[in-house]
Amino acid sequence: MHSNRLLKSFGLWLVSIISVVQCYQDYNCAQDMVISSADVKKAHERAISRINYPNKYENFLINVKYRGNITPTANPAYYWFVTQLPGSQGQLGIKYYLLTSASGNILGMISSGWGMELGTSDTWCT
């Protein structure tokens, strides 16, 4: 009987540990750009540092609320700059952003479209 409780406790502990660990992946984006899992992790850690303190960063979070042309799976969703491919001769290139939910869950990676501002011609990375 005691071993059953011990096994159940261990099972609950294991499930909670697995749910806390965030796995990061590489994303394949427009223009053959690969966003590394290390870059995703850095952007996500930056996002979490802001999301976990909503009173301190409330005005900041309003400014990074995603209102673009694609529909994320959470509302609100926030965008976090990751990197960019520069354009030629001072033109806009492509910018890449991590989308998260208000609780910090990763929703995916998006690219802005060549020479486009965020929110007009965004596409999902895979």
C-alpha positions in Angstrom: 0.0 0.0 0.0 2.8 2.4 0.9 4.6 1.6 -2.3 1.5 2.5 -4.4 1.4 6.0 -2.8 5.1 6.4 -3.3 4.7 5.5 -7.0 1.8 7.9 -7.4 3.8 10.7 -5.8 6.7 10.0 -8.0 4.4 9.9 -11.1 2.9 13.3 -10.2 6.4 14.7 -9.6 7.7 13.4 -12.9 4.7 14.9 -14.8 5.1 18.3 -13.1 8.9 18.3 -13.9 8.2 17.5 -17.6 5.6 20.2 -17.9 8.0 22.8 -16.5 10.8 22.0 -18.9 10.5 24.0 -22.1 11.9 22.4 -25.2 13.3 24.7 -27.8 13.5 23.8 -31.5 15.0 25.3 -34.6 12.6 27.1 -36.9 12.8 27.2 -40.7 11.6 30.5 -42.0 11.4 32.6 -45.2 14.5 33.2 -47.3 16.0 29.9 -46.1 16.6 31.4 -42.6 17.0 29.0 -39.8 16.3 30.4 -36.3 18.4 28.3 -33.9 16.9 26.9 -30.7 19.5 29.0 -28.8 18.1 32.2 -30.3 14.5 31.0 -29.5 15.6 30.3 -25.9 17.1 33.8 -25.6 13.9 35.5 -26.9 11.7 33.3 -24.7 13.7 34.1 -21.6 13.4 37.8 -22.4 9.7 37.4 -22.9 9.2 35.5 -19.6 11.2 38.1 -17.7 8.6 40.7 -18.9 5.5 38.5 -18.7 6.2 37.4 -15.1 6.1 41.0 -13.9 2.9 42.4 -15.5 2.6 45.3 -13.1 6.1 46.5 -13.8 5.9 46.0 -17.6 2.2 46.6 -18.2 2.8 49.5 -20.6 5.6 47.6 -22.4 3.3 44.5 -22.9 0.6 46.7 -24.5 3.2 47.8 -27.1 4.2 44.2 -28.0 0.7 42.8 -28.3 0.5 41.1 -31.7 -2.3 42.6 -34.0 -1.1 41.2 -37.3 -2.5 39.4 -40.3 -2.2 35.9 -38.9 -4.3 34.4 -36.1 -2.3 33.0 -33.2 -3.8 30.3 -31.0 -3.9 32.6 -27.9 -5.4 36.0 -27.3 -3.6 38.1 -26.4 -0.4 37.1 -28.1 2.9 39.0 -27.7 5.7 39.3 -30.2 9.4 39.3 -29.4 12.1 40.3 -31.8 14.6 37.5 -32.5 16.7 38.6 -35.5 16.6 40.1 -39.0 17.9 39.7 -42.5 18.9 43.2 -43.6 17.7 44.6 -46.9 19.9 46.0 -49.6 20.7 49.7 -49.9 18.9 50.7 -46.7 15.6 48.9 -47.5 13.8 46.8 -44.9 14.7 43.2 -44.9 12.8 40.4 -43.1 12.4 40.4 -39.3 11.7 37.3 -37.3 9.7 37.3 -34.1 8.7 34.7 -31.4 5.0 34.7 -30.5 4.0 33.9 -27.0 0.8 33.7 -25.1 0.1 36.0 -22.1 1.3 33.1 -19.8 4.6 32.8 -21.8 3.8 29.6 -23.8 5.5 29.6 -27.2 3.0 29.9 -30.0 5.5 29.8 -32.8 7.9 31.9 -34.9 6.8 34.3 -37.6 8.6 36.3 -40.3 7.5 39.8 -41.4 7.8 39.4 -45.2 10.5 41.0 -47.3 10.5 44.7 -46.9 7.3 44.6 -44.9 6.4 45.9 -41.5 5.2 43.4 -38.8 1.6 42.6 -39.1 1.0 43.1 -42.8 2.4 40.0 -44.6 3.5 37.8 -41.7 4.0 34.0 -42.2 4.6 31.2 -39.8 7.9 29.5 -39.7 8.0 25.7 -39.4 
